[in-house]
């Protein structure tokens, strides 16, 4: 379940990054497993590029009591634009985040 986007609605930035994951169906499982191995309860993506996307892990304190919501985080990118984060916004219904804004999901 998605818990919004980092830098939006009071959520902080990620706590650590796992290795980038490929921009393909199934990358959510890969990222979730990488964060679970590090004992993080939340994972997400930031900066979708041509071939891969940053996989990020979040502590529960950064998420707090954010409600469950489904949102295309890339749509929230501000005046700075996409920068080099020009990959697809969504893959299989999962937000890949955007430039300087990450998606947040429960592991």
MODELLER restraints for C-alpha pairs under 7 A, 6 or more apart:
rsr = mdl.restraints
at = mdl.atoms
rsr.add(forms.Gaussian(group=physical.xy_distance, feature=features.Distance(at['CA:1:A'], at['CA:68:A']), mean=6.56, stdev=0.5))
rsr.add(forms.Gaussian(group=physical.xy_distance, feature=features.Distance(at['CA:1:A'], at['CA:105:A']), mean=5.58, stdev=0.5))
rsr.add(forms.Gaussian(group=physical.xy_distance, feature=features.Distance(at['CA:1:A'], at['CA:106:A']), mean=5.75, stdev=0.5))
rsr.add(forms.Gaussian(group=physical.xy_distance, feature=features.Distance(at['CA:2:A'], at['CA:68:A']), mean=5.75, stdev=0.5))
rsr.add(forms.Gaussian(group=physical.xy_distance, feature=features.Distance(at['CA:2:A'], at['CA:69:A']), mean=5.66, stdev=0.5))
rsr.add(forms.Gaussian(group=physical.xy_distance, feature=features.Distance(at['CA:2:A'], at['CA:70:A']), mean=5.66, stdev=0.5))
rsr.add(forms.Gaussian(group=physical.xy_distance, feature=features.Distance(at['CA:2:A'], at['CA:104:A']), mean=5.75, stdev=0.5))
rsr.add(forms.Gaussian(group=physical.xy_distance, feature=features.Distance(at['CA:2:A'], at['CA:105:A']), mean=4.34, stdev=0.5))
rsr.add(forms.Gaussian(group=physical.xy_distance, feature=features.Distance(at['CA:2:A'], at['CA:106:A']), mean=6.60, stdev=0.5))
rsr.add(forms.Gaussian(group=physical.xy_distance, feature=features.Distance(at['CA:3:A'], at['CA:66:A']), mean=6.19, stdev=0.5))
rsr.add(forms.Gaussian(group=physical.xy_distance, feature=features.Distance(at['CA:3:A'], at['CA:67:A']), mean=6.11, stdev=0.5))
rsr.add(forms.Gaussian(group=physical.xy_distance, feature=features.Distance(at['CA:3:A'], at['CA:68:A']), mean=4.73, stdev=0.5))
rsr.add(forms.Gaussian(group=physical.xy_distance, feature=features.Distance(at['CA:3:A'], at['CA:69:A']), mean=5.57, stdev=0.5))
rsr.add(forms.Gaussian(group=physical.xy_distance, feature=features.Distance(at['CA:3:A'], at['CA:104:A']), mean=5.28, stdev=0.5))
rsr.add(forms.Gaussian(group=physical.xy_distance, feature=features.Distance(at['CA:3:A'], at['CA:105:A']), mean=5.58, stdev=0.5))
rsr.add(forms.Gaussian(group=physical.xy_distance, feature=features.Distance(at['CA:4:A'], at['CA:68:A']), mean=6.99, stdev=0.5))
rsr.add(forms.Gaussian(group=physical.xy_distance, feature=features.Distance(at['CA:4:A'], at['CA:69:A']), mean=5.67, stdev=0.5))
rsr.add(forms.Gaussian(group=physical.xy_distance, feature=features.Distance(at['CA:4:A'], at['CA:70:A']), mean=6.52, stdev=0.5))
rsr.add(forms.Gaussian(group=physical.xy_distance, feature=features.Distance(at['CA:4:A'], at['CA:71:A']), mean=6.31, stdev=0.5))
rsr.add(forms.Gaussian(group=physical.xy_distance, feature=features.Distance(at['CA:4:A'], at['CA:103:A']), mean=6.20, stdev=0.5))
rsr.add(forms.Gaussian(group=physical.xy_distance, feature=features.Distance(at['CA:4:A'], at['CA:104:A']), mean=5.66, stdev=0.5))
rsr.add(forms.Gaussian(group=physical.xy_distance, feature=features.Distance(at['CA:5:A'], at['CA:73:A']), mean=5.81, stdev=0.5))
rsr.add(forms.Gaussian(group=physical.xy_distance, feature=features.Distance(at['CA:5:A'], at['CA:101:A']), mean=6.55, stdev=0.5))
rsr.add(forms.Gaussian(group=physical.xy_distance, feature=features.Distance(at['CA:5:A'], at['CA:102:A']), mean=5.33, stdev=0.5))
rsr.add(forms.Gaussian(group=physical.xy_distance, feature=features.Distance(at['CA:5:A'], at['CA:103:A']), mean=4.39, stdev=0.5))
rsr.add(forms.Gaussian(group=physical.xy_distance, feature=features.Distance(at['CA:5:A'], at['CA:104:A']), mean=5.49, stdev=0.5))
rsr.add(forms.Gaussian(group=physical.xy_distance, feature=features.Distance(at['CA:6:A'], at['CA:12:A']), mean=5.58, stdev=0.5))
rsr.add(forms.Gaussian(group=physical.xy_distance, feature=features.Distance(at['CA:6:A'], at['CA:13:A']), mean=5.51, stdev=0.5))
rsr.add(forms.Gaussian(group=physical.xy_distance, feature=features.Distance(at['CA:6:A'], at['CA:101:A']), mean=5.53, stdev=0.5))
rsr.add(forms.Gaussian(group=physical.xy_distance, feature=features.Distance(at['CA:6:A'], at['CA:102:A']), mean=4.98, stdev=0.5))
rsr.add(forms.Gaussian(group=physical.xy_distance, feature=features.Distance(at['CA:6:A'], at['CA:103:A']), mean=6.24, stdev=0.5))
rsr.add(forms.Gaussian(group=physical.xy_distance, feature=features.Distance(at['CA:6:A'], at['CA:104:A']), mean=6.81, stdev=0.5))
rsr.add(forms.Gaussian(group=physical.xy_distance, feature=features.Distance(at['CA:7:A'], at['CA:13:A']), mean=6.28, stdev=0.5))
rsr.add(forms.Gaussian(group=physical.xy_distance, feature=features.Distance(at['CA:7:A'], at['CA:101:A']), mean=6.05, stdev=0.5))
rsr.add(forms.Gaussian(group=physical.xy_distance, feature=features.Distance(at['CA:11:A'], at['CA:62:A']), mean=5.64, stdev=0.5))
rsr.add(forms.Gaussian(group=physical.xy_distance, feature=features.Distance(at['CA:11:A'], at['CA:63:A']), mean=5.34, stdev=0.5))
rsr.add(forms.Gaussian(group=physical.xy_distance, feature=features.Distance(at['CA:12:A'], at['CA:62:A']), mean=5.16, stdev=0.5))
rsr.add(forms.Gaussian(group=physical.xy_distance, feature=features.Distance(at['CA:14:A'], at['CA:56:A']), mean=5.93, stdev=0.5))
rsr.add(forms.Gaussian(group=physical.xy_distance, feature=features.Distance(at['CA:14:A'], at['CA:57:A']), mean=5.85, stdev=0.5))
rsr.add(forms.Gaussian(group=physical.xy_distance, feature=features.Distance(at['CA:14:A'], at['CA:58:A']), mean=5.10, stdev=0.5))
rsr.add(forms.Gaussian(group=physical.xy_distance, feature=features.Distance(at['CA:15:A'], at['CA:57:A']), mean=5.87, stdev=0.5))
rsr.add(forms.Gaussian(group=physical.xy_distance, feature=features.Distance(at['CA:15:A'], at['CA:58:A']), mean=5.10, stdev=0.5))
rsr.add(forms.Gaussian(group=physical.xy_distance, feature=features.Distance(at['CA:15:A'], at['CA:59:A']), mean=6.47, stdev=0.5))
rsr.add(forms.Gaussian(group=physical.xy_distance, feature=features.Distance(at['CA:16:A'], at['CA:56:A']), mean=5.99, stdev=0.5))
rsr.add(forms.Gaussian(group=physical.xy_distance, feature=features.Distance(at['CA:16:A'], at['CA:57:A']), mean=5.35, stdev=0.5))
rsr.add(forms.Gaussian(group=physical.xy_distance, feature=features.Distance(at['CA:16:A'], at['CA:58:A']), mean=6.98, stdev=0.5))
rsr.add(forms.Gaussian(group=physical.xy_distance, feature=features.Distance(at['CA:17:A'], at['CA:55:A']), mean=5.85, stdev=0.5))
rsr.add(forms.Gaussian(group=physical.xy_distance, feature=features.Distance(at['CA:17:A'], at['CA:56:A']), mean=4.42, stdev=0.5))
rsr.add(forms.Gaussian(group=physical.xy_distance, feature=features.Distance(at['CA:17:A'], at['CA:57:A']), mean=5.90, stdev=0.5))
rsr.add(forms.Gaussian(group=physical.xy_distance, feature=features.Distance(at['CA:18:A'], at['CA:34:A']), mean=6.27, stdev=0.5))
rsr.add(forms.Gaussian(group=physical.xy_distance, feature=features.Distance(at['CA:18:A'], at['CA:35:A']), mean=6.75, stdev=0.5))
rsr.add(forms.Gaussian(group=physical.xy_distance, feature=features.Distance(at['CA:18:A'], at['CA:55:A']), mean=5.43, stdev=0.5))
rsr.add(forms.Gaussian(group=physical.xy_distance, feature=features.Distance(at['CA:18:A'], at['CA:56:A']), mean=5.91, stdev=0.5))
rsr.add(forms.Gaussian(group=physical.xy_distance, feature=features.Distance(at['CA:18:A'], at['CA:57:A']), mean=6.99, stdev=0.5))
rsr.add(forms.Gaussian(group=physical.xy_distance, feature=features.Distance(at['CA:19:A'], at['CA:55:A']), mean=6.28, stdev=0.5))
rsr.add(forms.Gaussian(group=physical.xy_distance, feature=features.Distance(at['CA:20:A'], at['CA:52:A']), mean=6.17, stdev=0.5))
rsr.add(forms.Gaussian(group=physical.xy_distance, feature=features.Distance(at['CA:20:A'], at['CA:53:A']), mean=5.47, stdev=0.5))
rsr.add(forms.Gaussian(group=physical.xy_distance, feature=features.Distance(at['CA:20:A'], at['CA:54:A']), mean=4.61, stdev=0.5))
rsr.add(forms.Gaussian(group=physical.xy_distance, feature=features.Distance(at['CA:20:A'], at['CA:55:A']), mean=5.26, stdev=0.5))
rsr.add(forms.Gaussian(group=physical.xy_distance, feature=features.Distance(at['CA:21:A'], at['CA:27:A']), mean=5.97, stdev=0.5))
rsr.add(forms.Gaussian(group=physical.xy_distance, feature=features.Distance(at['CA:21:A'], at['CA:31:A']), mean=6.76, stdev=0.5))
rsr.add(forms.Gaussian(group=physical.xy_distance, feature=features.Distance(at['CA:21:A'], at['CA:52:A']), mean=5.41, stdev=0.5))
rsr.add(forms.Gaussian(group=physical.xy_distance, feature=features.Distance(at['CA:21:A'], at['CA:53:A']), mean=5.59, stdev=0.5))
rsr.add(forms.Gaussian(group=physical.xy_distance, feature=features.Distance(at['CA:21:A'], at['CA:54:A']), mean=6.60, stdev=0.5))
rsr.add(forms.Gaussian(group=physical.xy_distance, feature=features.Distance(at['CA:21:A'], at['CA:55:A']), mean=6.31, stdev=0.5))
rsr.add(forms.Gaussian(group=physical.xy_distance, feature=features.Distance(at['CA:22:A'], at['CA:51:A']), mean=5.83, stdev=0.5))
rsr.add(forms.Gaussian(group=physical.xy_distance, feature=features.Distance(at['CA:22:A'], at['CA:52:A']), mean=4.18, stdev=0.5))
rsr.add(forms.Gaussian(group=physical.xy_distance, feature=features.Distance(at['CA:22:A'], at['CA:53:A']), mean=6.41, stdev=0.5))
rsr.add(forms.Gaussian(group=physical.xy_distance, feature=features.Distance(at['CA:23:A'], at['CA:51:A']), mean=5.39, stdev=0.5))
rsr.add(forms.Gaussian(group=physical.xy_distance, feature=features.Distance(at['CA:23:A'], at['CA:52:A']), mean=4.67, stdev=0.5))
rsr.add(forms.Gaussian(group=physical.xy_distance, feature=features.Distance(at['CA:23:A'], at['CA:53:A']), mean=6.25, stdev=0.5))
rsr.add(forms.Gaussian(group=physical.xy_distance, feature=features.Distance(at['CA:24:A'], at['CA:91:A']), mean=6.86, stdev=0.5))
rsr.add(forms.Gaussian(group=physical.xy_distance, feature=features.Distance(at['CA:25:A'], at['CA:91:A']), mean=6.18, stdev=0.5))
rsr.add(forms.Gaussian(group=physical.xy_distance, feature=features.Distance(at['CA:25:A'], at['CA:92:A']), mean=6.14, stdev=0.5))
rsr.add(forms.Gaussian(group=physical.xy_distance, feature=features.Distance(at['CA:31:A'], at['CA:43:A']), mean=6.75, stdev=0.5))
rsr.add(forms.Gaussian(group=physical.xy_distance, feature=features.Distance(at['CA:31:A'], at['CA:55:A']), mean=5.68, stdev=0.5))
rsr.add(forms.Gaussian(group=physical.xy_distance, feature=features.Distance(at['CA:32:A'], at['CA:43:A']), mean=5.68, stdev=0.5))
rsr.add(forms.Gaussian(group=physical.xy_distance, feature=features.Distance(at['CA:32:A'], at['CA:107:A']), mean=5.21, stdev=0.5))
rsr.add(forms.Gaussian(group=physical.xy_distance, feature=features.Distance(at['CA:35:A'], at['CA:43:A']), mean=6.18, stdev=0.5))
rsr.add(forms.Gaussian(group=physical.xy_distance, feature=features.Distance(at['CA:35:A'], at['CA:57:A']), mean=5.43, stdev=0.5))
rsr.add(forms.Gaussian(group=physical.xy_distance, feature=features.Distance(at['CA:36:A'], at['CA:107:A']), mean=6.58, stdev=0.5))
rsr.add(forms.Gaussian(group=physical.xy_distance, feature=features.Distance(at['CA:40:A'], at['CA:57:A']), mean=6.07, stdev=0.5))
rsr.add(forms.Gaussian(group=physical.xy_distance, feature=features.Distance(at['CA:40:A'], at['CA:58:A']), mean=5.96, stdev=0.5))
rsr.add(forms.Gaussian(group=physical.xy_distance, feature=features.Distance(at['CA:40:A'], at['CA:59:A']), mean=5.66, stdev=0.5))
rsr.add(forms.Gaussian(group=physical.xy_distance, feature=features.Distance(at['CA:41:A'], at['CA:58:A']), mean=6.71, stdev=0.5))
rsr.add(forms.Gaussian(group=physical.xy_distance, feature=features.Distance(at['CA:41:A'], at['CA:59:A']), mean=6.23, stdev=0.5))
rsr.add(forms.Gaussian(group=physical.xy_distance, feature=features.Distance(at['CA:41:A'], at['CA:60:A']), mean=6.38, stdev=0.5))
rsr.add(forms.Gaussian(group=physical.xy_distance, feature=features.Distance(at['CA:41:A'], at['CA:106:A']), mean=6.20, stdev=0.5))
rsr.add(forms.Gaussian(group=physical.xy_distance, feature=features.Distance(at['CA:41:A'], at['CA:107:A']), mean=5.42, stdev=0.5))
rsr.add(forms.Gaussian(group=physical.xy_distance, feature=features.Distance(at['CA:42:A'], at['CA:57:A']), mean=5.80, stdev=0.5))
rsr.add(forms.Gaussian(group=physical.xy_distance, feature=features.Distance(at['CA:42:A'], at['CA:58:A']), mean=4.96, stdev=0.5))
rsr.add(forms.Gaussian(group=physical.xy_distance, feature=features.Distance(at['CA:42:A'], at['CA:59:A']), mean=6.53, stdev=0.5))
rsr.add(forms.Gaussian(group=physical.xy_distance, feature=features.Distance(at['CA:42:A'], at['CA:104:A']), mean=6.53, stdev=0.5))
rsr.add(forms.Gaussian(group=physical.xy_distance, feature=features.Distance(at['CA:42:A'], at['CA:105:A']), mean=5.50, stdev=0.5))
rsr.add(forms.Gaussian(group=physical.xy_distance, feature=features.Distance(at['CA:42:A'], at['CA:106:A']), mean=4.55, stdev=0.5))
rsr.add(forms.Gaussian(group=physical.xy_distance, feature=features.Distance(at['CA:42:A'], at['CA:107:A']), mean=4.99, stdev=0.5))
rsr.add(forms.Gaussian(group=physical.xy_distance, feature=features.Distance(at['CA:43:A'], at['CA:56:A']), mean=5.49, stdev=0.5))
rsr.add(forms.Gaussian(group=physical.xy_distance, feature=features.Distance(at['CA:43:A'], at['CA:57:A']), mean=4.38, stdev=0.5))
rsr.add(forms.Gaussian(group=physical.xy_distance, feature=features.Distance(at['CA:43:A'], at['CA:58:A']), mean=5.80, stdev=0.5))
rsr.add(forms.Gaussian(group=physical.xy_distance, feature=features.Distance(at['CA:43:A'], at['CA:104:A']), mean=5.71, stdev=0.5))
rsr.add(forms.Gaussian(group=physical.xy_distance, feature=features.Distance(at['CA:43:A'], at['CA:105:A']), mean=5.34, stdev=0.5))
rsr.add(forms.Gaussian(group=physical.xy_distance, feature=features.Distance(at['CA:43:A'], at['CA:106:A']), mean=6.40, stdev=0.5))
rsr.add(forms.Gaussian(group=physical.xy_distance, feature=features.Distance(at['CA:43:A'], at['CA:107:A']), mean=6.07, stdev=0.5))
rsr.add(forms.Gaussian(group=physical.xy_distance, feature=features.Distance(at['CA:44:A'], at['CA:55:A']), mean=5.92, stdev=0.5))
rsr.add(forms.Gaussian(group=physical.xy_distance, feature=features.Distance(at['CA:44:A'], at['CA:56:A']), mean=5.19, stdev=0.5))
rsr.add(forms.Gaussian(group=physical.xy_distance, feature=features.Distance(at['CA:44:A'], at['CA:57:A']), mean=6.50, stdev=0.5))
rsr.add(forms.Gaussian(group=physical.xy_distance, feature=features.Distance(at['CA:44:A'], at['CA:102:A']), mean=6.30, stdev=0.5))
rsr.add(forms.Gaussian(group=physical.xy_distance, feature=features.Distance(at['CA:44:A'], at['CA:103:A']), mean=4.79, stdev=0.5))
rsr.add(forms.Gaussian(group=physical.xy_distance, feature=features.Distance(at['CA:44:A'], at['CA:104:A']), mean=4.48, stdev=0.5))
rsr.add(forms.Gaussian(group=physical.xy_distance, feature=features.Distance(at['CA:44:A'], at['CA:105:A']), mean=5.67, stdev=0.5))
rsr.add(forms.Gaussian(group=physical.xy_distance, feature=features.Distance(at['CA:45:A'], at['CA:53:A']), mean=6.48, stdev=0.5))
rsr.add(forms.Gaussian(group=physical.xy_distance, feature=features.Distance(at['CA:45:A'], at['CA:54:A']), mean=5.46, stdev=0.5))
rsr.add(forms.Gaussian(group=physical.xy_distance, feature=features.Distance(at['CA:45:A'], at['CA:55:A']), mean=4.88, stdev=0.5))
rsr.add(forms.Gaussian(group=physical.xy_distance, feature=features.Distance(at['CA:45:A'], at['CA:56:A']), mean=5.76, stdev=0.5))
rsr.add(forms.Gaussian(group=physical.xy_distance, feature=features.Distance(at['CA:45:A'], at['CA:96:A']), mean=5.00, stdev=0.5))
rsr.add(forms.Gaussian(group=physical.xy_distance, feature=features.Distance(at['CA:45:A'], at['CA:97:A']), mean=5.29, stdev=0.5))
rsr.add(forms.Gaussian(group=physical.xy_distance, feature=features.Distance(at['CA:45:A'], at['CA:102:A']), mean=5.24, stdev=0.5))
rsr.add(forms.Gaussian(group=physical.xy_distance, feature=features.Distance(at['CA:45:A'], at['CA:103:A']), mean=5.26, stdev=0.5))
rsr.add(forms.Gaussian(group=physical.xy_distance, feature=features.Distance(at['CA:46:A'], at['CA:53:A']), mean=6.35, stdev=0.5))
rsr.add(forms.Gaussian(group=physical.xy_distance, feature=features.Distance(at['CA:46:A'], at['CA:54:A']), mean=5.20, stdev=0.5))
rsr.add(forms.Gaussian(group=physical.xy_distance, feature=features.Distance(at['CA:46:A'], at['CA:55:A']), mean=6.85, stdev=0.5))
rsr.add(forms.Gaussian(group=physical.xy_distance, feature=features.Distance(at['CA:46:A'], at['CA:96:A']), mean=5.95, stdev=0.5))
rsr.add(forms.Gaussian(group=physical.xy_distance, feature=features.Distance(at['CA:46:A'], at['CA:97:A']), mean=4.36, stdev=0.5))
rsr.add(forms.Gaussian(group=physical.xy_distance, feature=features.Distance(at['CA:46:A'], at['CA:98:A']), mean=5.37, stdev=0.5))
rsr.add(forms.Gaussian(group=physical.xy_distance, feature=features.Distance(at['CA:46:A'], at['CA:99:A']), mean=6.63, stdev=0.5))
rsr.add(forms.Gaussian(group=physical.xy_distance, feature=features.Distance(at['CA:46:A'], at['CA:100:A']), mean=6.87, stdev=0.5))
rsr.add(forms.Gaussian(group=physical.xy_distance, feature=features.Distance(at['CA:46:A'], at['CA:101:A']), mean=5.98, stdev=0.5))
rsr.add(forms.Gaussian(group=physical.xy_distance, feature=features.Distance(at['CA:46:A'], at['CA:102:A']), mean=4.30, stdev=0.5))
rsr.add(forms.Gaussian(group=physical.xy_distance, feature=features.Distance(at['CA:46:A'], at['CA:103:A']), mean=6.61, stdev=0.5))
rsr.add(forms.Gaussian(group=physical.xy_distance, feature=features.Distance(at['CA:47:A'], at['CA:53:A']), mean=5.79, stdev=0.5))
rsr.add(forms.Gaussian(group=physical.xy_distance, feature=features.Distance(at['CA:47:A'], at['CA:54:A']), mean=6.20, stdev=0.5))
rsr.add(forms.Gaussian(group=physical.xy_distance, feature=features.Distance(at['CA:47:A'], at['CA:85:A']), mean=4.67, stdev=0.5))
rsr.add(forms.Gaussian(group=physical.xy_distance, feature=features.Distance(at['CA:47:A'], at['CA:96:A']), mean=6.99, stdev=0.5))
rsr.add(forms.Gaussian(group=physical.xy_distance, feature=features.Distance(at['CA:47:A'], at['CA:97:A']), mean=5.86, stdev=0.5))
rsr.add(forms.Gaussian(group=physical.xy_distance, feature=features.Distance(at['CA:47:A'], at['CA:98:A']), mean=4.58, stdev=0.5))
rsr.add(forms.Gaussian(group=physical.xy_distance, feature=features.Distance(at['CA:47:A'], at['CA:99:A']), mean=4.90, stdev=0.5))
rsr.add(forms.Gaussian(group=physical.xy_distance, feature=features.Distance(at['CA:47:A'], at['CA:100:A']), mean=6.97, stdev=0.5))
rsr.add(forms.Gaussian(group=physical.xy_distance, feature=features.Distance(at['CA:48:A'], at['CA:85:A']), mean=5.05, stdev=0.5))
rsr.add(forms.Gaussian(group=physical.xy_distance, feature=features.Distance(at['CA:48:A'], at['CA:86:A']), mean=6.24, stdev=0.5))
rsr.add(forms.Gaussian(group=physical.xy_distance, feature=features.Distance(at['CA:48:A'], at['CA:87:A']), mean=4.56, stdev=0.5))
rsr.add(forms.Gaussian(group=physical.xy_distance, feature=features.Distance(at['CA:48:A'], at['CA:88:A']), mean=6.34, stdev=0.5))
rsr.add(forms.Gaussian(group=physical.xy_distance, feature=features.Distance(at['CA:48:A'], at['CA:89:A']), mean=6.97, stdev=0.5))
rsr.add(forms.Gaussian(group=physical.xy_distance, feature=features.Distance(at['CA:48:A'], at['CA:96:A']), mean=5.80, stdev=0.5))
rsr.add(forms.Gaussian(group=physical.xy_distance, feature=features.Distance(at['CA:48:A'], at['CA:97:A']), mean=6.73, stdev=0.5))
rsr.add(forms.Gaussian(group=physical.xy_distance, feature=features.Distance(at['CA:48:A'], at['CA:98:A']), mean=6.34, stdev=0.5))
rsr.add(forms.Gaussian(group=physical.xy_distance, feature=features.Distance(at['CA:49:A'], at['CA:84:A']), mean=6.90, stdev=0.5))
rsr.add(forms.Gaussian(group=physical.xy_distance, feature=features.Distance(at['CA:49:A'], at['CA:85:A']), mean=4.96, stdev=0.5))
rsr.add(forms.Gaussian(group=physical.xy_distance, feature=features.Distance(at['CA:49:A'], at['CA:86:A']), mean=5.45, stdev=0.5))
rsr.add(forms.Gaussian(group=physical.xy_distance, feature=features.Distance(at['CA:49:A'], at['CA:87:A']), mean=4.31, stdev=0.5))
rsr.add(forms.Gaussian(group=physical.xy_distance, feature=features.Distance(at['CA:50:A'], at['CA:86:A']), mean=6.87, stdev=0.5))
rsr.add(forms.Gaussian(group=physical.xy_distance, feature=features.Distance(at['CA:50:A'], at['CA:87:A']), mean=5.04, stdev=0.5))
rsr.add(forms.Gaussian(group=physical.xy_distance, feature=features.Distance(at['CA:72:A'], at['CA:89:A']), mean=6.90, stdev=0.5))
rsr.add(forms.Gaussian(group=physical.xy_distance, feature=features.Distance(at['CA:72:A'], at['CA:95:A']), mean=5.39, stdev=0.5))
rsr.add(forms.Gaussian(group=physical.xy_distance, feature=features.Distance(at['CA:73:A'], at['CA:95:A']), mean=6.23, stdev=0.5))
rsr.add(forms.Gaussian(group=physical.xy_distance, feature=features.Distance(at['CA:73:A'], at['CA:97:A']), mean=4.82, stdev=0.5))
rsr.add(forms.Gaussian(group=physical.xy_distance, feature=features.Distance(at['CA:73:A'], at['CA:98:A']), mean=6.15, stdev=0.5))
rsr.add(forms.Gaussian(group=physical.xy_distance, feature=features.Distance(at['CA:73:A'], at['CA:101:A']), mean=6.71, stdev=0.5))
rsr.add(forms.Gaussian(group=physical.xy_distance, feature=features.Distance(at['CA:73:A'], at['CA:102:A']), mean=6.62, stdev=0.5))
rsr.add(forms.Gaussian(group=physical.xy_distance, feature=features.Distance(at['CA:73:A'], at['CA:103:A']), mean=5.97, stdev=0.5))
rsr.add(forms.Gaussian(group=physical.xy_distance, feature=features.Distance(at['CA:74:A'], at['CA:89:A']), mean=5.83, stdev=0.5))
rsr.add(forms.Gaussian(group=physical.xy_distance, feature=features.Distance(at['CA:74:A'], at['CA:97:A']), mean=5.05, stdev=0.5))
rsr.add(forms.Gaussian(group=physical.xy_distance, feature=features.Distance(at['CA:74:A'], at['CA:98:A']), mean=4.14, stdev=0.5))
rsr.add(forms.Gaussian(group=physical.xy_distance, feature=features.Distance(at['CA:77:A'], at['CA:98:A']), mean=6.26, stdev=0.5))
rsr.add(forms.Gaussian(group=physical.xy_distance, feature=features.Distance(at['CA:77:A'], at['CA:99:A']), mean=6.34, stdev=0.5))
rsr.add(forms.Gaussian(group=physical.xy_distance, feature=features.Distance(at['CA:77:A'], at['CA:101:A']), mean=6.88, stdev=0.5))
rsr.add(forms.Gaussian(group=physical.xy_distance, feature=features.Distance(at['CA:82:A'], at['CA:98:A']), mean=6.77, stdev=0.5))
rsr.add(forms.Gaussian(group=physical.xy_distance, feature=features.Distance(at['CA:82:A'], at['CA:99:A']), mean=5.34, stdev=0.5))
rsr.add(forms.Gaussian(group=physical.xy_distance, feature=features.Distance(at['CA:83:A'], at['CA:99:A']), mean=6.54, stdev=0.5))
rsr.add(forms.Gaussian(group=physical.xy_distance, feature=features.Distance(at['CA:85:A'], at['CA:98:A']), mean=6.34, stdev=0.5))
rsr.add(forms.Gaussian(group=physical.xy_distance, feature=features.Distance(at['CA:85:A'], at['CA:99:A']), mean=5.61, stdev=0.5))
rsr.add(forms.Gaussian(group=physical.xy_distance, feature=features.Distance(at['CA:89:A'], at['CA:95:A']), mean=5.97, stdev=0.5))
rsr.add(forms.Gaussian(group=physical.xy_distance, feature=features.Distance(at['CA:89:A'], at['CA:96:A']), mean=5.35, stdev=0.5))
rsr.add(forms.Gaussian(group=physical.xy_distance, feature=features.Distance(at['CA:89:A'], at['CA:97:A']), mean=6.59, stdev=0.5))
rsr.add(forms.Gaussian(group=physical.xy_distance, feature=features.Distance(at['CA:90:A'], at['CA:96:A']), mean=5.53, stdev=0.5))
rsr.add(forms.Gaussian(group=physical.xy_distance, feature=features.Distance(at['CA:95:A'], at['CA:103:A']), mean=5.98, stdev=0.5))
rsr.add(forms.Gaussian(group=physical.xy_distance, feature=features.Distance(at['CA:96:A'], at['CA:103:A']), mean=6.44, stdev=0.5))
rsr.add(forms.Gaussian(group=physical.xy_distance, feature=features.Distance(at['CA:97:A'], at['CA:103:A']), mean=4.90, stdev=0.5))
